[in-house]
Amino acid sequence: MTGNIGAEVHGVQLSKLSQAGKDQLALFVAQKRIVAFRDQDWADLPISEAEEFCRYFGKLHIHPTSPSPAGHPEVHIVHRAAGGTTEALFSDRLSSVAWHTDTSYEVQPPGITFLYMLDGPVAGGDTIFADQVAAYNRLSPEFRKRLHGLKAYHTAGDQAKMSSENGGVVRRPPVDTIHPVVRTHPATGEKALYVNPQFTRRIVGYKKEESDALLKFLFDHSAYGLDFHARAKWAPGTVVVWDNRVCQHTAIVDFFKGERRHIARITPQAERPYETPFEG
């Protein structure tokens, strides 16, 4: 997709991959961060088949607040109804951008993640991804060294509160978890920043002003790093696969004609984030 992040694949049907092919897929996605597979049959598969495919990569996550199809709590639905407007969204904010790493508050957050389109606007509604390995590597050696050993609080509290206030589901009490600010990928050995503005609230052991300043710097660094971003354009038959350990992403609401955007996510969980020593 760009010189730094992402790939687009044609002519490979994910649902037909062998075990060896799935292993290659996991490594390829870890290396490229985000891969768009075109012309896939996922929208026509029985949900149970898509779930079984994804289960190869880990236990499937059940989102604490998202809607899901009846009988399939492991499928997370992202839906903006046809005929809707964006007036409410932009009534008190200037942008739809909301950078995050999916459910980073879990003890074992997601790894390889699958998102596929069921229906979408003719144009717009893209998803932008930011490479957190590149974001880490772009920092000076002394700054990277200072980040090692730091830990941060991630919380599901605000997400649960919003769902409750909007009449949505809250399947379990929200959790708070401490993760390293820099995590190591178990397959590639690469180090990545692991904080995000949606779920990370403070640096452990720092006073509020110190924590706020450092987190804002890291959030802005990832958000403004357009040279390590990739924009995934949705089309019928598209499945986007990314490694949630080493990416942030945000949806873009830039379609205004009342079109429906209906996407499903299946989310295998990975290992608990861990850090390896600073290497210079």
Contacts in CASP RR format, 6 or more apart in sequence:
PFRMAT RR
TARGET T0000
AUTHOR 0000-0000-0000
METHOD contacts of the structure
MODEL  1
MTGNIGAEVHGVQLSKLSQAGKDQLALFVAQKRIVAFRDQDWADLPISEA
EEFCRYFGKLHIHPTSPSPAGHPEVHIVHRAAGGTTEALFSDRLSSVAWH
TDTSYEVQPPGITFLYMLDGPVAGGDTIFADQVAAYNRLSPEFRKRLHGL
KAYHTAGDQAKMSSENGGVVRRPPVDTIHPVVRTHPATGEKALYVNPQFT
RRIVGYKKEESDALLKFLFDHSAYGLDFHARAKWAPGTVVVWDNRVCQHT
AIVDFFKGERRHIARITPQAERPYETPFEG
1 7 0 8 1.000
1 8 0 8 1.000
1 34 0 8 1.000
1 36 0 8 1.000
1 230 0 8 1.000
1 231 0 8 1.000
1 232 0 8 1.000
2 227 0 8 1.000
2 228 0 8 1.000
2 229 0 8 1.000
2 230 0 8 1.000
4 131 0 8 1.000
4 134 0 8 1.000
4 227 0 8 1.000
4 228 0 8 1.000
5 32 0 8 1.000
5 33 0 8 1.000
5 34 0 8 1.000
5 129 0 8 1.000
5 131 0 8 1.000
5 134 0 8 1.000
5 228 0 8 1.000
5 229 0 8 1.000
5 230 0 8 1.000
6 32 0 8 1.000
6 33 0 8 1.000
6 34 0 8 1.000
6 35 0 8 1.000
6 36 0 8 1.000
6 129 0 8 1.000
6 230 0 8 1.000
7 28 0 8 1.000
7 32 0 8 1.000
7 34 0 8 1.000
7 35 0 8 1.000
7 36 0 8 1.000
8 35 0 8 1.000
8 36 0 8 1.000
8 38 0 8 1.000
9 35 0 8 1.000
9 36 0 8 1.000
9 37 0 8 1.000
9 38 0 8 1.000
10 38 0 8 1.000
10 39 0 8 1.000
11 38 0 8 1.000
11 39 0 8 1.000
12 37 0 8 1.000
13 40 0 8 1.000
13 41 0 8 1.000
14 25 0 8 1.000
14 37 0 8 1.000
14 40 0 8 1.000
14 42 0 8 1.000
14 53 0 8 1.000
14 239 0 8 1.000
14 241 0 8 1.000
15 40 0 8 1.000
15 41 0 8 1.000
15 42 0 8 1.000
15 45 0 8 1.000
15 49 0 8 1.000
15 50 0 8 1.000
15 53 0 8 1.000
17 25 0 8 1.000
17 53 0 8 1.000
19 56 0 8 1.000
22 53 0 8 1.000
22 56 0 8 1.000
22 57 0 8 1.000
25 112 0 8 1.000
25 241 0 8 1.000
26 57 0 8 1.000
26 112 0 8 1.000
26 187 0 8 1.000
27 187 0 8 1.000
28 35 0 8 1.000
29 35 0 8 1.000
29 112 0 8 1.000
29 241 0 8 1.000
29 242 0 8 1.000
29 243 0 8 1.000
30 112 0 8 1.000
30 185 0 8 1.000
30 187 0 8 1.000
30 188 0 8 1.000
30 243 0 8 1.000
30 245 0 8 1.000
30 246 0 8 1.000
31 188 0 8 1.000
33 129 0 8 1.000
33 131 0 8 1.000
33 133 0 8 1.000
33 230 0 8 1.000
33 242 0 8 1.000
33 243 0 8 1.000
33 246 0 8 1.000
33 247 0 8 1.000
34 129 0 8 1.000
34 230 0 8 1.000
34 232 0 8 1.000
34 240 0 8 1.000
34 241 0 8 1.000
34 242 0 8 1.000
34 243 0 8 1.000
34 247 0 8 1.000
34 249 0 8 1.000
35 240 0 8 1.000
35 241 0 8 1.000
35 242 0 8 1.000
36 232 0 8 1.000
36 233 0 8 1.000
36 238 0 8 1.000
36 239 0 8 1.000
36 240 0 8 1.000
37 238 0 8 1.000
37 239 0 8 1.000
37 240 0 8 1.000
37 241 0 8 1.000
38 235 0 8 1.000
38 237 0 8 1.000
38 238 0 8 1.000
39 237 0 8 1.000
40 116 0 8 1.000
40 237 0 8 1.000
40 238 0 8 1.000
40 239 0 8 1.000
41 237 0 8 1.000
42 50 0 8 1.000
42 116 0 8 1.000
42 237 0 8 1.000
42 239 0 8 1.000
43 116 0 8 1.000
43 117 0 8 1.000
43 118 0 8 1.000
43 236 0 8 1.000
43 237 0 8 1.000
47 69 0 8 1.000
47 72 0 8 1.000
47 75 0 8 1.000
48 72 0 8 1.000
50 75 0 8 1.000
50 114 0 8 1.000
50 116 0 8 1.000
50 266 0 8 1.000
51 60 0 8 1.000
51 72 0 8 1.000
51 74 0 8 1.000
51 75 0 8 1.000
51 266 0 8 1.000
54 60 0 8 1.000
54 114 0 8 1.000
54 266 0 8 1.000
54 267 0 8 1.000
54 268 0 8 1.000
55 268 0 8 1.000
56 268 0 8 1.000
57 111 0 8 1.000
57 112 0 8 1.000
57 268 0 8 1.000
58 268 0 8 1.000
58 269 0 8 1.000
58 270 0 8 1.000
59 108 0 8 1.000
59 268 0 8 1.000
59 269 0 8 1.000
60 74 0 8 1.000
60 266 0 8 1.000
60 267 0 8 1.000
60 268 0 8 1.000
60 269 0 8 1.000
61 74 0 8 1.000
61 76 0 8 1.000
61 103 0 8 1.000
61 106 0 8 1.000
61 110 0 8 1.000
61 267 0 8 1.000
61 268 0 8 1.000
61 269 0 8 1.000
62 68 0 8 1.000
62 73 0 8 1.000
62 74 0 8 1.000
62 171 0 8 1.000
63 76 0 8 1.000
63 103 0 8 1.000
63 171 0 8 1.000
63 267 0 8 1.000
64 103 0 8 1.000
64 156 0 8 1.000
64 159 0 8 1.000
64 160 0 8 1.000
64 170 0 8 1.000
64 171 0 8 1.000
64 172 0 8 1.000
64 174 0 8 1.000
65 159 0 8 1.000
65 160 0 8 1.000
65 162 0 8 1.000
65 163 0 8 1.000
65 168 0 8 1.000
65 169 0 8 1.000
65 170 0 8 1.000
65 171 0 8 1.000
66 76 0 8 1.000
66 77 0 8 1.000
66 78 0 8 1.000
66 169 0 8 1.000
67 77 0 8 1.000
67 79 0 8 1.000
67 168 0 8 1.000
67 169 0 8 1.000
68 74 0 8 1.000
68 75 0 8 1.000
68 76 0 8 1.000
68 77 0 8 1.000
69 75 0 8 1.000
69 77 0 8 1.000
73 171 0 8 1.000
74 266 0 8 1.000
74 267 0 8 1.000
75 264 0 8 1.000
75 265 0 8 1.000
75 266 0 8 1.000
76 264 0 8 1.000
76 265 0 8 1.000
76 266 0 8 1.000
76 267 0 8 1.000
77 262 0 8 1.000
77 263 0 8 1.000
77 264 0 8 1.000
77 265 0 8 1.000
78 115 0 8 1.000
78 251 0 8 1.000
78 261 0 8 1.000
78 262 0 8 1.000
78 263 0 8 1.000
78 264 0 8 1.000
78 265 0 8 1.000
79 260 0 8 1.000
79 261 0 8 1.000
79 262 0 8 1.000
79 263 0 8 1.000
80 253 0 8 1.000
80 260 0 8 1.000
80 261 0 8 1.000
80 262 0 8 1.000
81 260 0 8 1.000
82 258 0 8 1.000
82 259 0 8 1.000
82 260 0 8 1.000
83 258 0 8 1.000
83 259 0 8 1.000
83 260 0 8 1.000
84 258 0 8 1.000
85 256 0 8 1.000
85 258 0 8 1.000
86 96 0 8 1.000
86 253 0 8 1.000
86 256 0 8 1.000
89 96 0 8 1.000
89 253 0 8 1.000
90 96 0 8 1.000
96 250 0 8 1.000
96 251 0 8 1.000
96 252 0 8 1.000
96 253 0 8 1.000
96 254 0 8 1.000
97 223 0 8 1.000
97 250 0 8 1.000
97 252 0 8 1.000
98 197 0 8 1.000
98 198 0 8 1.000
98 250 0 8 1.000
98 251 0 8 1.000
99 130 0 8 1.000
99 196 0 8 1.000
99 197 0 8 1.000
99 198 0 8 1.000
99 219 0 8 1.000
99 222 0 8 1.000
99 223 0 8 1.000
99 248 0 8 1.000
99 249 0 8 1.000
99 250 0 8 1.000
100 196 0 8 1.000
100 197 0 8 1.000
100 198 0 8 1.000
100 199 0 8 1.000
100 248 0 8 1.000
100 249 0 8 1.000
100 250 0 8 1.000
101 109 0 8 1.000
101 132 0 8 1.000
101 194 0 8 1.000
101 196 0 8 1.000
101 198 0 8 1.000
101 199 0 8 1.000
101 244 0 8 1.000
101 247 0 8 1.000
101 248 0 8 1.000
101 249 0 8 1.000
102 109 0 8 1.000
102 110 0 8 1.000
102 113 0 8 1.000
102 244 0 8 1.000
102 265 0 8 1.000
102 267 0 8 1.000
103 109 0 8 1.000
103 110 0 8 1.000
103 156 0 8 1.000
103 199 0 8 1.000
103 267 0 8 1.000
104 154 0 8 1.000
104 179 0 8 1.000
104 194 0 8 1.000
104 196 0 8 1.000
104 199 0 8 1.000
104 200 0 8 1.000
105 154 0 8 1.000
105 155 0 8 1.000
105 156 0 8 1.000
105 157 0 8 1.000
105 174 0 8 1.000
105 175 0 8 1.000
105 176 0 8 1.000
105 177 0 8 1.000
105 199 0 8 1.000
106 175 0 8 1.000
106 177 0 8 1.000
106 269 0 8 1.000
107 175 0 8 1.000
107 177 0 8 1.000
107 272 0 8 1.000
108 269 0 8 1.000
108 270 0 8 1.000
108 271 0 8 1.000
108 272 0 8 1.000
109 179 0 8 1.000
109 244 0 8 1.000
109 245 0 8 1.000
109 269 0 8 1.000
109 270 0 8 1.000
109 273 0 8 1.000
110 244 0 8 1.000
110 267 0 8 1.000
110 268 0 8 1.000
110 269 0 8 1.000
110 270 0 8 1.000
111 243 0 8 1.000
111 244 0 8 1.000
111 245 0 8 1.000
111 267 0 8 1.000
111 268 0 8 1.000
111 269 0 8 1.000
111 270 0 8 1.000
112 241 0 8 1.000
112 242 0 8 1.000
112 243 0 8 1.000
112 244 0 8 1.000
112 268 0 8 1.000
112 270 0 8 1.000
113 241 0 8 1.000
113 242 0 8 1.000
113 243 0 8 1.000
113 244 0 8 1.000
113 265 0 8 1.000
113 266 0 8 1.000
113 267 0 8 1.000
113 268 0 8 1.000
114 239 0 8 1.000
114 240 0 8 1.000
114 241 0 8 1.000
114 265 0 8 1.000
114 266 0 8 1.000
114 267 0 8 1.000
115 127 0 8 1.000
115 239 0 8 1.000
115 240 0 8 1.000
115 241 0 8 1.000
115 242 0 8 1.000
115 263 0 8 1.000
115 264 0 8 1.000
115 265 0 8 1.000
116 237 0 8 1.000
116 238 0 8 1.000
116 239 0 8 1.000
116 240 0 8 1.000
116 263 0 8 1.000
116 264 0 8 1.000
116 265 0 8 1.000
117 234 0 8 1.000
117 235 0 8 1.000
117 236 0 8 1.000
117 237 0 8 1.000
117 238 0 8 1.000
117 262 0 8 1.000
117 263 0 8 1.000
118 262 0 8 1.000
118 263 0 8 1.000
118 264 0 8 1.000
119 260 0 8 1.000
119 261 0 8 1.000
119 262 0 8 1.000
120 234 0 8 1.000
120 259 0 8 1.000
120 260 0 8 1.000
120 261 0 8 1.000
120 262 0 8 1.000
120 263 0 8 1.000
121 255 0 8 1.000
121 257 0 8 1.000
121 259 0 8 1.000
121 260 0 8 1.000
121 261 0 8 1.000
122 255 0 8 1.000
122 259 0 8 1.000
123 255 0 8 1.000
124 233 0 8 1.000
124 234 0 8 1.000
124 252 0 8 1.000
124 254 0 8 1.000
124 255 0 8 1.000
125 234 0 8 1.000
125 251 0 8 1.000
125 252 0 8 1.000
125 253 0 8 1.000
125 254 0 8 1.000
125 255 0 8 1.000
125 261 0 8 1.000
126 231 0 8 1.000
126 232 0 8 1.000
126 233 0 8 1.000
126 234 0 8 1.000
126 251 0 8 1.000
126 252 0 8 1.000
126 254 0 8 1.000
127 231 0 8 1.000
127 232 0 8 1.000
127 234 0 8 1.000
127 240 0 8 1.000
127 249 0 8 1.000
127 250 0 8 1.000
127 251 0 8 1.000
127 252 0 8 1.000
128 229 0 8 1.000
128 230 0 8 1.000
128 231 0 8 1.000
128 232 0 8 1.000
128 249 0 8 1.000
128 250 0 8 1.000
128 252 0 8 1.000
129 229 0 8 1.000
129 230 0 8 1.000
129 231 0 8 1.000
129 232 0 8 1.000
129 242 0 8 1.000
129 247 0 8 1.000
129 248 0 8 1.000
129 249 0 8 1.000
130 222 0 8 1.000
130 223 0 8 1.000
130 225 0 8 1.000
130 228 0 8 1.000
130 229 0 8 1.000
130 247 0 8 1.000
130 248 0 8 1.000
130 249 0 8 1.000
131 228 0 8 1.000
131 229 0 8 1.000
131 230 0 8 1.000
131 246 0 8 1.000
131 247 0 8 1.000
132 192 0 8 1.000
132 193 0 8 1.000
132 194 0 8 1.000
132 222 0 8 1.000
132 246 0 8 1.000
132 247 0 8 1.000
132 248 0 8 1.000
133 185 0 8 1.000
133 190 0 8 1.000
133 191 0 8 1.000
133 192 0 8 1.000
133 246 0 8 1.000
134 228 0 8 1.000
135 192 0 8 1.000
135 193 0 8 1.000
135 221 0 8 1.000
135 222 0 8 1.000
135 225 0 8 1.000
135 228 0 8 1.000
136 144 0 8 1.000
136 182 0 8 1.000
136 191 0 8 1.000
136 192 0 8 1.000
136 193 0 8 1.000
137 191 0 8 1.000
138 221 0 8 1.000
138 225 0 8 1.000
138 228 0 8 1.000
139 147 0 8 1.000
139 221 0 8 1.000
141 280 0 8 1.000
144 182 0 8 1.000
144 191 0 8 1.000
144 278 0 8 1.000
144 280 0 8 1.000
145 278 0 8 1.000
145 280 0 8 1.000
147 181 0 8 1.000
147 182 0 8 1.000
147 193 0 8 1.000
148 182 0 8 1.000
148 275 0 8 1.000
148 277 0 8 1.000
148 278 0 8 1.000
149 180 0 8 1.000
149 181 0 8 1.000
149 182 0 8 1.000
149 275 0 8 1.000
150 180 0 8 1.000
150 181 0 8 1.000
150 182 0 8 1.000
150 203 0 8 1.000
150 204 0 8 1.000
151 178 0 8 1.000
151 179 0 8 1.000
151 180 0 8 1.000
151 181 0 8 1.000
151 203 0 8 1.000
151 204 0 8 1.000
152 178 0 8 1.000
152 179 0 8 1.000
152 180 0 8 1.000
152 181 0 8 1.000
152 194 0 8 1.000
152 195 0 8 1.000
152 200 0 8 1.000
152 201 0 8 1.000
152 202 0 8 1.000
152 203 0 8 1.000
152 204 0 8 1.000
152 215 0 8 1.000
153 176 0 8 1.000
153 177 0 8 1.000
153 178 0 8 1.000
153 200 0 8 1.000
153 201 0 8 1.000
153 202 0 8 1.000
153 204 0 8 1.000
154 176 0 8 1.000
154 177 0 8 1.000
154 178 0 8 1.000
154 179 0 8 1.000
154 199 0 8 1.000
154 200 0 8 1.000
154 201 0 8 1.000
155 174 0 8 1.000
155 175 0 8 1.000
155 176 0 8 1.000
155 177 0 8 1.000
155 199 0 8 1.000
155 201 0 8 1.000
156 174 0 8 1.000
156 175 0 8 1.000
156 176 0 8 1.000
156 199 0 8 1.000
157 174 0 8 1.000
157 176 0 8 1.000
159 174 0 8 1.000
159 198 0 8 1.000
159 199 0 8 1.000
160 170 0 8 1.000
160 173 0 8 1.000
160 174 0 8 1.000
161 174 0 8 1.000
163 169 0 8 1.000
163 170 0 8 1.000
164 170 0 8 1.000
178 204 0 8 1.000
179 194 0 8 1.000
179 272 0 8 1.000
179 273 0 8 1.000
180 194 0 8 1.000
180 273 0 8 1.000
180 274 0 8 1.000
180 275 0 8 1.000
181 193 0 8 1.000
181 194 0 8 1.000
181 195 0 8 1.000
181 203 0 8 1.000
181 218 0 8 1.000
182 191 0 8 1.000
182 192 0 8 1.000
182 193 0 8 1.000
182 194 0 8 1.000
182 275 0 8 1.000
183 191 0 8 1.000
183 192 0 8 1.000
183 194 0 8 1.000
183 245 0 8 1.000
183 273 0 8 1.000
183 274 0 8 1.000
183 275 0 8 1.000
184 190 0 8 1.000
184 191 0 8 1.000
184 192 0 8 1.000
184 274 0 8 1.000
184 275 0 8 1.000
184 276 0 8 1.000
185 191 0 8 1.000
185 192 0 8 1.000
185 243 0 8 1.000
185 245 0 8 1.000
185 246 0 8 1.000
186 271 0 8 1.000
189 276 0 8 1.000
190 246 0 8 1.000
191 275 0 8 1.000
191 276 0 8 1.000
192 245 0 8 1.000
192 246 0 8 1.000
193 218 0 8 1.000
193 222 0 8 1.000
194 245 0 8 1.000
194 273 0 8 1.000
195 215 0 8 1.000
195 218 0 8 1.000
195 219 0 8 1.000
196 219 0 8 1.000
196 222 0 8 1.000
196 248 0 8 1.000
197 215 0 8 1.000
197 219 0 8 1.000
200 215 0 8 1.000
202 208 0 8 1.000
202 211 0 8 1.000
202 212 0 8 1.000
202 215 0 8 1.000
203 210 0 8 1.000
203 211 0 8 1.000
203 214 0 8 1.000
203 215 0 8 1.000
205 211 0 8 1.000
206 214 0 8 1.000
222 248 0 8 1.000
232 238 0 8 1.000
232 240 0 8 1.000
234 240 0 8 1.000
234 263 0 8 1.000
242 249 0 8 1.000
244 267 0 8 1.000
244 270 0 8 1.000
245 270 0 8 1.000
245 273 0 8 1.000
255 261 0 8 1.000
END
